[in-house]
Amino acid sequence: MTRFRQPVEAAMTTRLRTVDVRMPIRDLLPMFNAGLVPIVTDGDEFVGLVTRIDLINYLRVKLHEV
């Protein structure tokens, strides 16, 4: 429980990479392998971020659609 007493910055990462919303999904894999977190933008607008779990869930849904 002592971990919950630490400041938020202790759980944050600075290993971020800005990517365009139109970038192919396959280009995320090398970023994840490098330990980076993709921050998605559309021009100057923040759209969101993508985690490995987001990508796995997306691919799982796409597999079931086939």
FENWOZI-V135346 format. One record per residue. RES is the residue in one small letter. PSI is psi in whole degrees, 0 to 359 (* if undefined). Layout:
BEGIN
res:RES psi:PSI
res:RES psi:PSI
END
This chain:
BEGIN
res:m psi:344
res:t psi:336
res:r psi:331
res:f psi:351
res:r psi:351
res:q psi:156
res:p psi:154
res:v psi:324
res:e psi:338
res:a psi:336
res:a psi:353
res:m psi:161
res:t psi:152
res:t psi:6
res:r psi:74
res:l psi:152
res:r psi:124
res:t psi:130
res:v psi:151
res:d psi:146
res:v psi:337
res:r psi:2
res:m psi:140
res:p psi:142
res:i psi:323
res:r psi:336
res:d psi:352
res:l psi:329
res:l psi:312
res:p psi:329
res:m psi:315
res:f psi:319
res:n psi:332
res:a psi:1
res:g psi:21
res:l psi:155
res:v psi:116
res:p psi:124
res:i psi:118
res:v psi:131
res:t psi:156
res:d psi:96
res:g psi:236
res:d psi:0
res:e psi:129
res:f psi:128
res:v psi:320
res:g psi:194
res:l psi:159
res:v psi:132
res:t psi:167
res:r psi:318
res:i psi:320
res:d psi:314
res:l psi:317
res:i psi:314
res:n psi:319
res:y psi:312
res:l psi:324
res:r psi:315
res:v psi:316
res:k psi:322
res:l psi:322
res:h psi:343
res:e psi:340
res:v psi:*
END
